[in-house]
Amino acid sequence: MVPFKKYNVLLRHLQLPPDKHFKFNTMKKSLFGFIMICVIFISCKKEHSTHTDPAQTSHKVSFNVGFSQQTVDFNTGILKVNGIKTNTTVTALADKISVLYYAVYDSVGKTVHIIKQLSTASGFGTYTDILKPGKYTVVVAGGQTFFSLGADSHYGVPTSSLSTDVMSYYAADGIGNPFNKDTYYKKMLITVTNSDSNQSFVLDRVESQLIVTIKDAIPSNVKTILITSATAQPDRVLINTGAPLLSAGRTTTYLVVTDTVKSTDVGTTNFQLKTLFLSSQPFTLNILASDSLSPGTAGANYVAAKTVTVTGAPNTQTILSGNLFGGGGGGNGLNVKIDTAWNSTTIVKTFP
């Protein structure tokens, strides 16, 4: 601000003399005074404009994404009925997922932005964001081809928000798929302060693996063995809660796995089928053997069938094993084991 006395002095330069005494020299003084006032006020305004509010200054937040040491490869990990199993091999992120999302929401759940990374990009698994100080919810999720994170537009929710955004697999034709591909997820609350920071995310697998082992010998008239769910399976995950979701009336996401029995498989034991599934609620599963390469079509017969109730949980293996064809070696029941792989507790159930 301009001091009061100095302000009066400058004003005196602008005082105009009576008309009869007006002189050129007086005009110069008045003009000089006017210029000085403009310079001082501009200087004060410039000084004020350089002031910054720390609460409005954005800072770098670096995200680093990896896996827990407890995440084993479902396809190659060796099962243990009782005992703790860990994977001591460091797994590269791009070896497990091909697309990664970073979703940032403010303190009231409004979307700040959603960033997508492909495994082919340099720096995959790391991301530096620019955020103002405050509290945020950050969701990091990764999956395979057709994996997406964002507004649930397929079910009439076009606007993104923390409470409604979902993870899903939608093919190019717009048809939703069950979560039969390896998918990982983590939600964290972070606080951005008046300095740069680093955040590390350890992703957790969201689906369970189903392993069905047929212990008795496969008859020569069996051409295919398949497993199907009796009800549709969830095709989305709410990112705010991590809960699986199946919309009302959805009927296209049945769990179906079909394997062809080769001539070399006839007479062998421990024939195995594997798949991933999302539901953590109990559901009915059918294990079927058909005499046709096209089961379910006209003229095809099911020569053996079992119906079991299955319950899964994220990052666990659900193991079904038993006799399908009535052979020896363990009775006609199917043993169901929930192998958490990192917990010694095993749930076993025998079905008639």
Secondary structure, 3 states (H helix, E strand, C coil): CCCHHHHHHHHHHHCCCCHHHCCHHHHHHHHHHHHHHHHHHHHHHHHHHCCCCHHHCCEEEEEEEEECCCCCCCCCCCCCCCCCCCCCCCCCHHHHCCEEEEEEECCCCEEEEEEEEECCCCCCCEEEEEECCEEEEEEEEEECCCEEEECCHHHCCCCCECCCCEEEEECCCCCECCCCCCCEEEEEEEEECCCCEEEEEEEEECCEEEEEEECCCCCCCCCEEEEEECCCCCCEEECCCCCEECCCCCCCCCCEEEEECCHHHCCCCCEEEEEEECCCCCEEEEEEEECCCCCCCCCCCEEEEEEEEECCCCCCEEEEEECCCCCCCCCCCEEEEEECCCCCCEEEEEEC
